[in-house]
Amino acid sequence: MRSFHFPGRSTVHAQNGMIATSHPQAALAGIEVLRAGGTAADAAVAACALLGVIEPQSTGIGGDCFALVQPKGEGRIMAYNGSGRAPAAATVDWYLERKIHSVPLTSAHAVSVPGAIDAWDRILRDHGRLGLDRLLQPAIRAAEDGYVVAPRVGFDWNNQFEKLRNGTNTARYLLPHGRPAAAGDVIRQPELAQTLRVIAKDGPKGFYTGAVAEDMVQTLRGIGGLHTLEDFANHQTEVTSPIGTTYKDYDVWQCPPNGPGITMLVMLNILSRFDLTRIAPLSIERFHLEAEAARIAYMMREQHIGDPQHMTTEVASILAKEFADEYISQISLDKLLDLPNVAPPMNPETVYITVVDRDRNVCSFINSIAHSFGSAIVSNETGVLLQNRAGGFRIQPDHPNCIGPGKRPLHTIIPALATKAGRAQMSFGVMGGQYQPVGQTHVLTNILDYGCDVQEAIDMARGLHYEGVYQLEDGVPAEVVEGLQKIGHKTSKVVSPLGGGQAIWIDWDKGTLTGGSDPRKDGCALGY
């Protein structure tokens, strides 16, 4: 069904290697690594490190990382969980005794140990040819010599002015001249450059021990945090196997919990029982079914998902056919299911990177500091902006996502990979906090059900049913909005762009790569 047209970007095509990111400078850095003989993992780390400087609202070395890597695009897929843990002293009783019933998002309690640096190092040791010392150089140069602020970055910076003005050290580091950085401004961060040099020289121990860690711990404890040097020194990346489901003869893979990728897989399991090809892509029925699938999957996630060592429900049972069957028979095209609303924090800022190299090594890679500009806490002397990922914990005893010593919080960031007959077909992801499972589902079904290419699939108008309101982009036709309202949806227009995606499709027969990147961000796909 191809009754629509998108006048926007063209797809990008190449034979040897390709990268798609949310910023052209990062995409170029990745291509330079590939052309110099680096692997997909090398390029992803170089691009992500640079994005941590030039897209500071979204990511950085103070955040977390998840990745899926499939060597040569065949066989075993490795899932990397680079999420950090709560301090050892963070017991639920400590919070309840002080009548704290939710984690304040700009407090030290929202800061879990940043997992990104150790994850980058582990991924490179397993799949890279180059080391952190070389791959951090573009980020070091940008921080030291300065970078030009891109339009979407400037938009987000301006939106977070009050948060930065009132944060810990953020006015000093992130409000040059006392105002938000705007598109075209040149920003320098020499303290961050020096921290990156330490990591380039000493590897992860230069971040998790020594002067850098001491400064982060001192900063956090100075504003009431429970963190210790041992919490940082004990951090390790976990390497696991992905979880998956099948949709339209493709296997779709996600990182397991505490990643929330299972949410997208449940959505696919529900939608697979409906023939989307029989309804139009921009129709009342399509948006309604997507919303119902999301509401069911998000309800499941909020009830059952957290640190896997504390979950009581098996992942296999959630992905089983019977779980979807419980709700599918209740879905109607003319009314909403009676489901409770779930309202976790939105966590809107992330960067997603996809890379395929000459040898067809595939890297689906995501890095985030959670909310825009994270916790709004910058370490005193190092220039490290710290995430607020621990804000995703509940303070609710016996819940699988309750805060606790050394626990990992329920995340929002999910890298995805679709394979066919064991071979990588598409490495893809959609940024945007709670939107990510819906965004990935939307993009994938645009391709597999509606015949879109990767760019058309990313471009198509989006919606997110969240907190009882269906947030819809301007591109959703007025008659669709009215139709959704008539069957019971409360709707609103999205003020900010909804998410941002990247994808690379591999054509094994032709030996080519096709890439797309979201116009909702500043970035692009590049190949050679």
N, C-alpha and C positions, 0 to 999 in steps of 0.2 A: 504494500500500500504506500504510494509515493505521491500523495495529493498535496504536497506542501513544498515550499522552496525557502531556502535561507540565503540571503544575499551577502552574508558576511565573509569570514575568512575561508581561504582554500585549505585543503589538507596539505601536509608537508610530506614529501616522498624522498626516500634515500635507499641506498643499497648496503652501505657499510655499517653505519651506526646512527643512533638517534637519541635525543633527549628532549623531554618536554617539561618545562618548569613555569612558575608563576612570575618570572622576571627575565627579560632578555639577557641581561648580563650574566645571570646564573646559567642559562642555557648555553651561552657562548663559552663560559668556563668549562662546562661539561664536555662540549664538543672538542675543545682544545685538549682536554685529558684523553678523550677517545682517540684523537688523531695522533697523540704522542704515544699510543700503545697501551693506554690504561683500559681497564675493564669497566663494565657497567657499574660495578660497585664503587670503583675509584671515582668515576664521573659523578655518581650520585652524592658521594661524600663531599667532593669539592664544591659542587653546586649548592648543597645544603649549608655548608659552612659559610659560603658567601652570602646566601640568603639570610643567615643569622645576623649579618651585619646590615645588609641593604634593605631587608624587609623585617625590621626589628619588632613590629607589632605582631608578627605571626610566628616567629621561630627564633632559635638561638641556642647557644651552648648551655643555657640555663633551663633547657626543656627536655622533652622525651622523644623517643624514636621507635617506630616499628618498621619492619621490612619483610618482604618476601623475596627470596632469591632462588632462581632456577638455573643452575649451570647449564650452558649450551641449550637452554630452552627445552630440555627433555629430562624425564626422570624425576628424581627426588626434588621436592621444593622445601626449602628451609625457611622457617619463620623465626624472626628475631624480635624478642620482646625487650626493648630498651626503655621500659618505664621504671620510674623510681619508686621508692618506698617511703612510708611515713617514718618519722623518728621512732626509735625504740621506746621512748618515754611517752608516746602518744596513745595512751590507753583511753578507752571510751569513758571510764570513770573520771579521769582527769577533767574532761570537758563537762560531763554532767554535774560534777561537784561545783563547777563554776557557772552553772546554768547556761552553758553554751550548747545550743541545740542544732546549729548548723555552722559550717566552717566559714568564717568571714573571708571573702574572696581577695581582699587586699591586706590580709594579715600574714604574719609569719607562719601561722598554722595551715595556710593554704599551700605552702611550699613543700613539696616532696623532693627527695634527693634527685637532682637532674640525671637522667639516664643516657642522654644522647651521646656524650663523648665516649663512654665505654662501648656503647652499641656500634658507633662508627668504627672504633678500633677492632672490635670483634669481627664485624662484617668484612673489613679490609684484610684481616689475617686469614679469613676463610676464602675470600673471593677476589682480593685485590692483587695488583702487581706493584702499586706505588704505596707509599706510607703517608701517615698524617703530616710528617714534616714537609713533604712536597705539596700535598693536596690542600693544606691550609693557607698556602701562600696567596691565592687570590683574595681570600677573606682578610688576611693581614694587610695586604696593600690597600684594600678598600677602607678598612678601619683607620689606617695610618694616613694615607694620602687623601682620603675623602671620596665620597660617592655622591652622585646626583639623585635626588629623591624622585621617584617615579609617581605618576598621577594617582594610582590606587593607594599607594603607600601614604602619599600626602593626604588623601581623603580620610584614611583611617586615623592618621596622626591627629588631624584636626578634630575628629569625632571624640578622641580620647584626651582632649586638652585638660579637662577638669581632673580626670583620674591621674594624669601625669603631674599636674600641678600639686596634687595632694599626696603623692606617693613618697616612698622612702628613697631619697637620692635621685628620683626621676627628673625633677626639675633641673638638677645640676647636669645630668648626663643626656637627657632626651628633650629638653626644651631650650634649644639654642636661642639666645637673645630673648628668653622669656616667652616665646610663642611656639606653636607647633611648627614643625618643618613642613614646608609646602613644596609642591612639584617644582623642580628646577633648582631648589636649594642644594648647596653642597654641605654635607655633614661629615665630620671627622670624629673618631672615637679612639684616641690614642691609648687609653687605659685598656680597652678591650683588645686592641692590637697587641699590647704587651702580654696580656693573658693568653692570647692565641699563640704567641711565640713560645711561651712556656709549654703549652700543650704540644706544639710542633716539635719541641726539643725533647720533652720528657714523656710524651704519650699520656695515657689516662692518669697515671700517678701524679702528673703535674697539675691535674684538676682535682682529683679526689683526695690528695694528701698535700702537705706542704703549705706554702704561703697562700695559694689561691683558695684552698679549702678552709684554711684558718680564717681568711677574711670573710668568706661566705657564712661560716658558722658564727663568727663574731657579730656580723651584721644581723643575722636572724635572731640570735639570742638577745641582742641589744633591744629588739622590739617584741620580746616575749616568746620567741620560738623555743622549742624543746630539742633542737638539733644538736648533735655532737659530732666531733671529728670522726668518731667510730662509725656513725651512720653513713658518712660519706665514704670512708675507707672500705666499708664492707659491701658497697654496691657492686653487683655483677649483672651482666646481661644474661638473659635466659634464651637458649636456642631450643626450639620445639618443632613439631610438625604442624602444618596448617590444618584447619577444619574446612569442610566444603560441602557443596550440594551440586545437583545437576539441574541445568535449565537449558531447554532446546538443544540437547545433545552436547552441551558444553559443561565442563566441570568448572565451578567457580570457587575460588579459594580465599580464605581469610586467616589472619592470625587468631589463635584461640584466646579465650578470656585470660587476663582481665581486659583484653581488647574487646570492643563491642561489635566486631565483624559478624558475629552470629546473628545480629539484628537484621543485617542485609540478607543473610542466607534464609532466615525465616520468611522475610518478605518475598523472596524468590519462590520458596516452597508454596506460599499461598497463591501468588500470581500465576504459577505454573498450572494451576487448576482452571484457569480461565484462558480462553483463546483471545489474546489481545489483538491479534491480526484482524479480527472481525469488527473491531471498533477503531475509530480514528485516533491518531496520536494526540491531537489537541481537542479532546472531547470531554463531555461531562462524565461519561462512563469510565474513561481511562483515568482521569484525575480522581474520581471517587474511589475506584478500586485500589489505586496506589495509596490513597489516604487510609483506607480501611486496613490494608496490609500493614502499613506503617504503624497504625494505632495498636494493632494486635502485637506486632513485633516489639514495639517500644515498651508496652505494658509487660511483656515477658522479660525484657531486659532489666527493667527496674525492679522486678520481683526476684529474679533468680541470678543475675550476673554480678560478679565481683572478682576479687582475688580467687583464683581457682582452688587454692588450698582451703578456702572457707566456704565454697559453694556446696549446697546440699543437693542440687539438681544436676544430673549428668548432662553434658553437652549432647551426647548421642540421643538422649530422650527428647531434647528440645528440637533437634533436627529430624527426628523421626516423622514419618508420614502421619502418624496418629495425632501428633501435636497440631499440625495444620488442619487436620480433619475436624478437630473439635470446634473450629471457628468458621471454616469455609462454608459449611451448610447454613450458617446464620447470616452470611453476607447477602445483602439485598442491594439492587441497583437503584431503589427508590427511597431508601432511608439509611440512617447511620446505625451502626451497632451501638448498643448501650454499654459503653466501656468507660472506666475511670480515666480522667485526664492525668497524664504524667508531666511533670514540669521540672526536670533537672536543669541546671544552668546551661545556657546555650553554647558556651565555649566556641566563639565564632572564628578564631584565627588559627591557621595551620598552613604549612606548605607541603604540597605533594609533588614528588619527582618520579618520573618513569624514564628508564634508560634501557636500551638494547644495544649491545656492542657488535663488532664484526663477527665474533664467534657465536653470536646469538645468546650470550649470557643475558639474563633478564633480571632487572632489579626494580621492584615496586616499593617505593620508599617514602615514608611520611615522618615529619618532624614538627613539633608544636610546643608552644609555651602556654597552651590552653586559651584563656581569654585574651583579648587584644591587649598587648603589652603585659601579659601575664599577671603577676601579683602586684605590679607597679612597685617592686622592690628591686633596686640595683645594689649589688654588693659594694661596700664602701669604697674600696680602692681598685677593684679589678674590672669594673665596668660590666659585670655579668648581670643581665636582667633575668630574674628568677621566675619560673613558671608558677601558676597557681593550680596545678593539677590536683592537689589534695583537696581542693574545694569540691571535687566530685564525690568525696566520701559522704556517707550519711553518719549522723551521730544517733544511731538507733541500734541498741544491743540486739544481737542474734540475727541481724540482717547480714547477708553475705557481703554487702558493700559498706559495712560499718567500719569506721576508722579503728585502727589497732596497731600495735607495735610491729613495725617492719612490713605492714601490709601494702599492697599495691591497689590504688583506687580503680574503680571502673573508669575506663577511658572513653574517648570519643574518636580517636584517630585510627583509620583503617586503610591500609594499602590492600589492593585487590589484584587478583590474577585469574584470568580465564584460560583454560586449556582445552584442547580437543584431542582425544586419543593419546593423551599423555604429553602432547607438545604444547608449549606456550602459544597462545593465540593473541591475547591482548593483556597488556599490563596497564592498569588504569586506577584512578582514584579521583575522588571529589572532596575537596576541602569544605569546611564550613561547619565545624562543631557537630551539633545534634543533627544537622541536615545530611551528614555524610552517608548513612545507609540508604536514605531515600535518594540522594543524588546518584549514588552508584547504581541503584536499581533503575532509576530513570534513564541513565545513560546506556546501561546494558540492554534494557528492553527497547530503547530507541534503535539500537543496532540490530538485535536479534529478532525482534518482532516487526519493526517498521522499516528495516532496510537502510537506515541512515549510515553514512560514513562517520568516522570518529568525530570529525569537526561538527557536522550537522547534529550528531547526538549530544554533543556538549552544548551547542548553541541553543537548543530547543528550550522554550519557556518552561519554568519550573514552579513547583509549589511545595510547601511544607505544612502539614497539619500538626500544630504544636500548641500546647496549653489551651486546647479547645477551639482554636482559630486556624482556618486554612489561609496561610500566608501565600499570596500568589503574585508572581511577577507580572509586569505590564504586558508582556507578550501573550499571556493567557487571554483568549478572545472574550469579549464582554458577554456573549451569549453563554459561554461555558461558566463564567463566574455566576451569572444569573441562575443557570441551571443547578449549579452546586448549592446555591442559597435555597432554591425551591425544595431540595430534598433534605434540608436541615443543616447544611454547613454554614457556620459563621465565617465570613471571609474578610481579609484585609489585604491591602497592597503592601508589598515588600518595599521598605524604604531603602535599605542597602542591598547591593547585589547578593543574590542567594547562592552561596558556595562558589567554587571555582575548580575546574577539573582539568586533567591531563590524561591522554591515552596514546598508546602505540599499538598498532595492529601489525602482526607478522604474517606475511604471505610467503609461506615456505616454498610453494611451487615456483613463484616468480623470483624469489630471493630478494624481496623488497620489504621496506618498512613504511607504514603510513602513520603520521602523527597528527594530533590535534591538541589545542590548548585553549583555555577558556578566555573569551574576551571580557569576562567579568573581572579579570585580574590584568596585570601588566605584561604577562609573560607570552611565551611562544614555544613552538616545537621547532627544533633545528636538526638537520641531518647532514650527512656527507657521503 
